Amino acid sequence: MSWFFDALASGFQYPTDPGRLQQFRIVFATVLALRFALSIGQGGWDRLVPGSLSLRLTEQRFGPTRTRLLASAYRPMLIIRTAAALTLAAGLAPRASLLLVLAGAAMEMLYLKSPNSIHYTLLTGAALLSAGDLGHGLHITHAPSTANTWAQCLLVLITTDIYWNSAWQKLRSPQFRTGLYLAQWIHTYTQVKDQLPYRHEHAIPGFVSRHLGNLTHRDIRLWRLLATTVIAAEIALPAALLFPRTTPYAAAAGIAMHIAFTCLKPRQLVTFSGLTTGTYFAFTA
């Protein structure tokens, strides 16, 4: 029987390895440091400067007074949250650093149109915040305790919900389920990739564009098979990750799947893929 069910049955008094959450803390902080650093580039530093479109849209949404406050705090917060992510990864004042990281991530909800990755960041960060032993420095503690059992169970539940909800949405989409969405996406990318303003934001391997970039019946059949495989993997992964015999294979399959996801949109999916695969540490006691 998996440790997870024993933890639930004992009211979260089942001892687990606190190092699992400490390892996730390092992954969480590293992924957020990368996200924050990338957000400074490609116009991020000048997002709310006077005369910018983003400033005008923010004024329409919040009014001039609140917008001035946000604009004045924007650049300092970019620096503070990046530094906090680095100190969190290093285990220096981890709880205070985590609070600053979460505040910096939450700031993005004020100006990003599609903040799904921010919601996920805040959710996993809140679970991490509930841990009793975040560790100090880069030292990982392995003495069993109940300090992180509740937080570890939360991360398992969050990841399971993410995977199963994603699988449910894909099952409800005939276009994805039949492989047509993926076939059309790759075909369109193959046709226009040289005209894209930010070509480096995509990492589609050349052999995929050459051999699966057309809309032939063969291509669509292959994409249908891949779509079915993704749905099945998202359904099976949480359970497979929980049981020691299947954990290594499930983790390898999950990492491979997220690498493929990230190739489609590296910058947009680096947070989701990095944090999700990071939660795999929480699936083992």
Disulfide bonds with the S-S distance in Angstrom:
none
